[in-house]
């Protein structure tokens, strides 16, 4: 079911404990498609299009996009849904937003897939500029050629490293993604996070998983210290996955999300656990 909530377009499925899915910059809720049937068997899942992406409208011209405003809108979304807290799952920018919501006490658990914000802004700036320009800038220049993505070889070349296994993305999804990139509020959203990083998260008591991706050229443990996260944060490596891992290996991503949720369930201790690196599943 698709619907509007707090000024954003969203897709909802399933029943159970609430789970909010947040995509990364330049993307849309459809990135979660490979996981929805499975998650919907156990959770009330809402996947949102962030403002200016997918079918969510851009903010008015006189409203400045900021990280705080984005978190405010997601809180309003949860309020409209009647959720005081939810399991929060986010990719890239969505992972950063999930951590910010957790700081506000809105998380039951947090699973960040290649989450943004855990960086030294000065060290990562050039790398981010290069890869985002390559991925999203080329989408704008090549939008008229998006139909070529129906060919597996073209998808593999054009979407390399954004996805670890881009040939697994259905052609119609890849074409839709390119059109979304080209028309999205990418520049202003990217500018809103420039020079910032996630801070102040050491007091979060809920389970947190940070999932890195082995084929992600942007974020990796050596570039993204966890000094602003609590000691019970766990880390995993999604082998063979790119920056957006959901199409690369759905079972591995599902296992990562479900393991995080399990740590939040009564009777399952999570506080004080050591950070771990999980080998390839």
C-alpha positions as a Python dict, from the first residue, in 0.01 Angstrom:
ca = {
    (1, 'X'): (0, 0, 0),
    (2, 'X'): (131, 346, -90),
    (3, 'X'): (16, 655, 95),
    (4, 'X'): (119, 1003, 209),
    (5, 'X'): (245, 1070, 560),
    (6, 'X'): (394, 1391, 704),
    (7, 'X'): (436, 1533, 355),
    (8, 'X'): (622, 1226, 228),
    (9, 'X'): (529, 941, -2),
    (10, 'X'): (557, 599, 161),
    (11, 'X'): (496, 230, 108),
    (12, 'X'): (353, 14, 387),
    (13, 'X'): (328, -362, 428),
    (14, 'X'): (300, -629, 695),
    (15, 'X'): (199, -648, 1060),
    (16, 'X'): (391, -663, 1386),
    (17, 'X'): (638, -435, 1557),
    (18, 'X'): (694, -105, 1371),
    (19, 'X'): (990, -76, 1135),
    (20, 'X'): (1088, 239, 945),
    (21, 'X'): (1308, 206, 635),
    (22, 'X'): (1503, 510, 511),
    (23, 'X'): (1691, 520, 180),
    (24, 'X'): (2010, 709, 99),
    (25, 'X'): (2067, 1030, -93),
    (26, 'X'): (1948, 1007, -453),
    (27, 'X'): (1744, 693, -398),
    (28, 'X'): (1378, 602, -328),
    (29, 'X'): (1177, 352, -126),
    (30, 'X'): (1201, 86, -400),
    (31, 'X'): (1558, 4, -290),
    (32, 'X'): (1396, -203, -12),
    (33, 'X'): (1182, -414, -249),
    (34, 'X'): (1389, -736, -217),
    (35, 'X'): (1334, -735, 162),
    (36, 'X'): (971, -632, 196),
    (37, 'X'): (794, -967, 163),
    (38, 'X'): (1015, -1122, 428),
    (39, 'X'): (1008, -826, 669),
    (40, 'X'): (632, -787, 625),
    (41, 'X'): (573, -1130, 775),
    (42, 'X'): (696, -1004, 1113),
    (43, 'X'): (686, -624, 1109),
    (44, 'X'): (463, -331, 1025),
    (45, 'X'): (702, -189, 765),
    (46, 'X'): (694, 166, 630),
    (47, 'X'): (949, 266, 367),
    (48, 'X'): (953, 639, 297),
    (49, 'X'): (1064, 855, 7),
    (50, 'X'): (1265, 1132, 170),
    (51, 'X'): (1173, 1491, 69),
    (52, 'X'): (1270, 1559, -292),
    (53, 'X'): (1322, 1192, -379),
    (54, 'X'): (1097, 932, -535),
    (55, 'X'): (741, 1064, -529),
    (56, 'X'): (790, 1293, -229),
    (57, 'X'): (776, 1659, -330),
    (58, 'X'): (1066, 1895, -284),
    (59, 'X'): (1047, 2134, 7),
    (60, 'X'): (922, 2485, -76),
    (61, 'X'): (1187, 2712, -224),
    (62, 'X'): (1197, 2927, 90),
    (63, 'X'): (1262, 2629, 318),
    (64, 'X'): (1626, 2530, 365),
    (65, 'X'): (1702, 2159, 374),
    (66, 'X'): (1889, 2068, 691),
    (67, 'X'): (1962, 1744, 872),
    (68, 'X'): (1755, 1864, 1167),
    (69, 'X'): (1456, 1935, 943),
    (70, 'X'): (1478, 1588, 787),
    (71, 'X'): (1480, 1427, 1132),
    (72, 'X'): (1187, 1647, 1238),
    (73, 'X'): (989, 1527, 935),
    (74, 'X'): (1064, 1164, 1013),
    (75, 'X'): (954, 1217, 1372),
    (76, 'X'): (631, 1370, 1239),
    (77, 'X'): (592, 1062, 1019),
    (78, 'X'): (624, 836, 1322),
    (79, 'X'): (380, 1051, 1518),
    (80, 'X'): (120, 1030, 1240),
    (81, 'X'): (165, 653, 1231),
    (82, 'X'): (111, 638, 1607),
    (83, 'X'): (461, 502, 1669),
    (84, 'X'): (648, 621, 1976),
    (85, 'X'): (944, 405, 1874),
    (86, 'X'): (1034, 174, 1587),
    (87, 'X'): (1308, -49, 1457),
    (88, 'X'): (1504, 191, 1237),
    (89, 'X'): (1684, 70, 926),
    (90, 'X'): (1866, 312, 699),
    (91, 'X'): (2111, 308, 410),
    (92, 'X'): (2376, 581, 375),
    (93, 'X'): (2199, 910, 458),
    (94, 'X'): (1911, 701, 589),
    (95, 'X'): (2148, 534, 834),
    (96, 'X'): (2259, 872, 963),
    (97, 'X'): (1896, 979, 1003),
    (98, 'X'): (1824, 657, 1193),
    (99, 'X'): (2102, 736, 1440),
    (100, 'X'): (1970, 1091, 1485),
    (101, 'X'): (1622, 953, 1558),
    (102, 'X'): (1775, 716, 1810),
    (103, 'X'): (1932, 1012, 1991),
    (104, 'X'): (1578, 1150, 2026),
    (105, 'X'): (1458, 826, 2188),
    (106, 'X'): (1260, 702, 1887),
    (107, 'X'): (1445, 373, 1826),
    (108, 'X'): (1378, 17, 1934),
    (109, 'X'): (1692, -80, 1743),
    (110, 'X'): (1910, 72, 1471),
    (111, 'X'): (2058, -103, 1170),
    (112, 'X'): (2270, 123, 951),
    (113, 'X'): (2369, -14, 610),
    (114, 'X'): (2680, 178, 501),
    (115, 'X'): (2562, 468, 717),
    (116, 'X'): (2675, 821, 642),
    (117, 'X'): (2798, 1062, 907),
    (118, 'X'): (3055, 840, 1081),
    (119, 'X'): (3343, 1012, 910),
    (120, 'X'): (3607, 1277, 941),
    (121, 'X'): (3452, 1529, 697),
    (122, 'X'): (3790, 1657, 581),
    (123, 'X'): (3921, 1309, 498),
    (124, 'X'): (3613, 1187, 312),
    (125, 'X'): (3516, 1502, 120),
    (126, 'X'): (3710, 1439, -203),
    (127, 'X'): (3611, 1073, -216),
    (128, 'X'): (3243, 1159, -174),
    (129, 'X'): (3255, 1435, -433),
    (130, 'X'): (3412, 1198, -686),
    (131, 'X'): (3180, 901, -641),
    (132, 'X'): (2858, 1096, -601),
    (133, 'X'): (2946, 1303, -907),
    (134, 'X'): (3012, 983, -1100),
    (135, 'X'): (2694, 807, -991),
    (136, 'X'): (2440, 1083, -973),
    (137, 'X'): (2594, 1341, -1204),
    (138, 'X'): (2616, 1085, -1483),
    (139, 'X'): (2253, 992, -1425),
    (140, 'X'): (2150, 1346, -1515),
    (141, 'X'): (2363, 1354, -1826),
    (142, 'X'): (2259, 1008, -1940),
    (143, 'X'): (1890, 1014, -1848),
    (144, 'X'): (1787, 1007, -2214),
    (145, 'X'): (1985, 685, -2251),
    (146, 'X'): (1830, 519, -1944),
    (147, 'X'): (1657, 266, -2166),
    (148, 'X'): (1996, 107, -2230),
    (149, 'X'): (1984, -22, -1873),
    (150, 'X'): (1759, -301, -1997),
    (151, 'X'): (2087, -464, -2100),
    (152, 'X'): (2260, -644, -1814),
    (153, 'X'): (2609, -542, -1929),
    (154, 'X'): (2514, -172, -1935),
    (155, 'X'): (2367, -193, -1584),
    (156, 'X'): (2685, -358, -1463),
    (157, 'X'): (2905, -79, -1599),
    (158, 'X'): (2686, 222, -1515),
    (159, 'X'): (2600, 117, -1159),
    (160, 'X'): (2929, -41, -1055),
    (161, 'X'): (3025, 3, -689),
    (162, 'X'): (2696, 180, -610),
    (163, 'X'): (2578, -180, -621),
    (164, 'X'): (2815, -470, -572),
    (165, 'X'): (2621, -689, -815),
    (166, 'X'): (2432, -440, -1036),
    (167, 'X'): (2326, -707, -1285),
    (168, 'X'): (2084, -835, -1019),
    (169, 'X'): (1875, -517, -1030),
    (170, 'X'): (1565, -561, -1249),
    (171, 'X'): (1588, -344, -1561),
    (172, 'X'): (1270, -150, -1483),
    (173, 'X'): (1398, -66, -1134),
    (174, 'X'): (1735, 50, -1266),
    (175, 'X'): (1567, 271, -1528),
    (176, 'X'): (1338, 418, -1263),
    (177, 'X'): (1636, 483, -1037),
    (178, 'X'): (1814, 682, -1308),
    (179, 'X'): (1508, 898, -1371),
    (180, 'X'): (1474, 950, -995),
    (181, 'X'): (1842, 1050, -963),
    (182, 'X'): (1806, 1298, -1247),
    (183, 'X'): (1502, 1476, -1103),
    (184, 'X'): (1582, 1453, -731),
    (185, 'X'): (1686, 1715, -477),
    (186, 'X'): (2034, 1566, -473),
    (187, 'X'): (2247, 1883, -479),
    (188, 'X'): (2069, 2067, -200),
    (189, 'X'): (2051, 1754, 16),
    (190, 'X'): (2419, 1680, -38),
    (191, 'X'): (2507, 2040, 49),
    (192, 'X'): (2308, 2015, 373),
    (193, 'X'): (2543, 1748, 506),
    (194, 'X'): (2870, 1890, 378),
    (195, 'X'): (3123, 1935, 660),
    (196, 'X'): (2901, 1769, 922),
    (197, 'X'): (2926, 1437, 1101),
    (198, 'X'): (2720, 1236, 1347),
    (199, 'X'): (2798, 1325, 1709),
    (200, 'X'): (2653, 1268, 2055),
    (201, 'X'): (2538, 909, 2015),
    (202, 'X'): (2725, 743, 2299),
    (203, 'X'): (2418, 760, 2522),
    (204, 'X'): (2199, 553, 2291),
    (205, 'X'): (2100, 241, 2487),
    (206, 'X'): (1923, 50, 2209),
    (207, 'X'): (2105, -211, 1996),
    (208, 'X'): (2297, -66, 1702),
    (209, 'X'): (2447, -248, 1407),
    (210, 'X'): (2674, -76, 1157),
    (211, 'X'): (2697, -286, 841),
    (212, 'X'): (2983, -204, 605),
    (213, 'X'): (2987, -331, 247),
    (214, 'X'): (3303, -485, 102),
    (215, 'X'): (3257, -324, -243),
    (216, 'X'): (3157, 19, -115),
    (217, 'X'): (3414, 278, -233),
    (218, 'X'): (3285, 540, 11),
    (219, 'X'): (3255, 416, 366),
    (220, 'X'): (3476, 163, 542),
    (221, 'X'): (3590, 101, 900),
    (222, 'X'): (3928, 268, 845),
    (223, 'X'): (3758, 589, 727),
    (224, 'X'): (3461, 588, 963),
    (225, 'X'): (3549, 558, 1334),
    (226, 'X'): (3273, 467, 1576),
    (227, 'X'): (3388, 703, 1851),
    (228, 'X'): (3048, 875, 1870),
    (229, 'X'): (2856, 548, 1912),
    (230, 'X'): (2803, 343, 2231),
    (231, 'X'): (3030, 54, 2322),
    (232, 'X'): (2759, -206, 2253),
    (233, 'X'): (2754, -113, 1882),
    (234, 'X'): (2822, -415, 1664),
    (235, 'X'): (2970, -407, 1316),
    (236, 'X'): (2936, -654, 1032),
    (237, 'X'): (3080, -679, 683),
    (238, 'X'): (2843, -744, 393),
    (239, 'X'): (3074, -929, 157),
    (240, 'X'): (3016, -880, -214),
    (241, 'X'): (2786, -582, -157),
    (242, 'X'): (2814, -224, -277),
    (243, 'X'): (2705, 103, -120),
    (244, 'X'): (2338, 6, -169),
    (245, 'X'): (2338, -361, -63),
    (246, 'X'): (1973, -463, -73),
    (247, 'X'): (1972, -598, -429),
    (248, 'X'): (2321, -748, -397),
    (249, 'X'): (2247, -1006, -127),
    (250, 'X'): (1894, -985, 19),
    (251, 'X'): (1935, -1286, 254),
    (252, 'X'): (2252, -1141, 407),
    (253, 'X'): (2092, -799, 457),
    (254, 'X'): (1780, -958, 607),
    (255, 'X'): (1994, -1163, 843),
    (256, 'X'): (2174, -845, 955),
    (257, 'X'): (1849, -659, 1021),
    (258, 'X'): (1687, -950, 1203),
    (259, 'X'): (1995, -1006, 1421),
    (260, 'X'): (1978, -641, 1527),
    (261, 'X'): (1609, -668, 1613),
    (262, 'X'): (1674, -987, 1812),
    (263, 'X'): (1910, -796, 2040),
    (264, 'X'): (1626, -559, 2126),
    (265, 'X'): (1386, -832, 2231),
    (266, 'X'): (1326, -887, 2607),
    (267, 'X'): (1559, -1137, 2767),
    (268, 'X'): (1829, -1101, 2503),
    (269, 'X'): (2120, -897, 2645),
    (270, 'X'): (2294, -648, 2421),
    (271, 'X'): (2453, -383, 2637),
    (272, 'X'): (2828, -391, 2669),
    (273, 'X'): (2887, -640, 2390),
    (274, 'X'): (3211, -605, 2203),
    (275, 'X'): (3219, -475, 1850),
    (276, 'X'): (3245, -770, 1614),
    (277, 'X'): (3324, -821, 1249),
    (278, 'X'): (3113, -1101, 1104),
    (279, 'X'): (3266, -1312, 832),
    (280, 'X'): (3095, -1377, 502),
    (281, 'X'): (2766, -1558, 550),
}
